[in-house]
């Protein structure tokens, strides 16, 4: 996973520098970038819940607990805006979502992996609303510091829904604020994550 993140970082920096000029579109009606772009986001969890099988119940007593608000969320993405489409774009994203788990113990859950996202966006407004859907491969790590227990899953399919707004800043890129819902189920350890996050995101 560290090699994947490093590779995405290097590629996104290169593509970001190459594609900066593409923000100046010939079409006066649309200020959407064209071609490849890079994006970075940072945010926080605001809620959700975790479920776990009875086999690993000591990590989450009662087999179900709410997610604490305030956990760090990070996103690093490489995207492509087709030259012939004003309202659609695609991204490959590394996503990491961390949150505390409300339980009797000091428990932390981390979901991370690579997602493929598809967006639909209104291209004619300076303040542009957009919708997104993502699917990818994620893994979960749950740690209980009080009991000294930890549990890691294999990679399994995860899904996310995205709702956001973007505003164009001249010479900088597009700054967005978005809300996300992430659903992930690790079948090999019986852990299910349903997490809501908010994120500030810039793409350039």
URQUIMO-V863722 format. One record per pair of residues at least 24 apart in sequence whose C-alpha atoms are under 8 Angstrom apart, sorted by the first residue. I is the first residue (numbers start at 1). J is the second residue. Records with the same first field share a line. If there is no record, write none. Layout:
I = J / J
This chain:
1 = 113
5 = 94
8 = 76 / 77 / 78 / 94
9 = 76
11 = 78
12 = 37 / 38 / 39 / 77 / 78
13 = 38
15 = 78
16 = 204
19 = 204
20 = 204
23 = 173
29 = 124
30 = 86 / 123 / 124 / 125
31 = 123 / 124 / 126
32 = 86 / 123
33 = 81
34 = 80 / 81 / 82 / 83
35 = 80 / 81 / 82 / 83
36 = 78 / 79 / 80 / 81
37 = 78 / 79 / 80 / 81 / 203 / 204
38 = 76 / 77 / 78 / 79 / 203 / 204
39 = 75 / 76 / 77 / 78 / 79 / 201 / 202 / 203 / 204
40 = 74 / 75 / 76 / 77 / 201 / 202 / 203
41 = 74 / 75 / 76 / 199 / 200 / 201 / 202
42 = 72 / 73 / 74 / 75 / 199 / 200 / 201
43 = 72 / 73 / 74 / 197 / 198 / 199 / 200
44 = 69 / 70 / 71 / 72 / 73 / 197 / 198 / 199
45 = 69 / 70 / 71 / 72 / 73 / 97 / 98 / 99 / 195 / 196 / 197 / 198
46 = 70 / 71 / 195 / 196 / 197 / 198
47 = 195 / 196 / 197
48 = 193 / 194 / 195 / 196
49 = 101 / 193 / 194 / 195
50 = 101 / 191 / 192 / 193 / 194
51 = 190 / 191 / 192 / 193
52 = 189 / 190 / 191 / 192
53 = 189 / 190 / 191
56 = 189
59 = 107 / 142 / 143 / 144 / 149 / 150
60 = 101 / 103 / 107
61 = 103 / 104
65 = 101 / 102 / 103
66 = 101 / 102
67 = 99 / 100 / 101 / 102 / 195
68 = 99 / 100 / 101 / 102
69 = 99 / 100
70 = 99
71 = 97 / 98 / 99 / 100
72 = 97 / 98 / 99
73 = 97 / 98 / 197 / 199
86 = 121 / 122 / 123
87 = 119 / 120 / 121 / 122 / 123
88 = 118 / 119 / 120 / 121
89 = 118 / 119 / 120
90 = 116 / 117 / 118 / 119
91 = 116 / 117 / 118
92 = 116 / 117
93 = 117
105 = 144 / 145 / 146 / 147
106 = 144 / 145 / 146
107 = 142 / 143 / 144 / 145 / 146
108 = 142 / 143 / 144
109 = 140 / 141 / 142 / 143
110 = 140 / 141 / 142
111 = 138 / 139 / 140 / 141
112 = 138 / 139 / 140
113 = 137 / 138 / 139
114 = 138
126 = 166 / 167 / 168
127 = 165 / 166 / 167 / 168
128 = 165 / 166 / 167
129 = 163 / 164 / 165 / 166
130 = 163 / 164 / 165 / 166
131 = 161 / 162 / 163 / 164
132 = 161 / 162 / 163
133 = 159 / 160 / 161 / 162
134 = 159 / 160 / 161
135 = 159 / 160
138 = 184
139 = 186
140 = 186
152 = 189
153 = 186 / 188 / 189
154 = 186 / 188
155 = 186
156 = 184 / 185 / 186 / 187
157 = 184 / 185
158 = 182 / 183 / 184 / 185
159 = 183 / 184
172 = 204
173 = 202 / 203 / 204
174 = 202 / 203 / 204
175 = 200 / 201 / 202 / 203
176 = 200 / 201 / 202
177 = 201
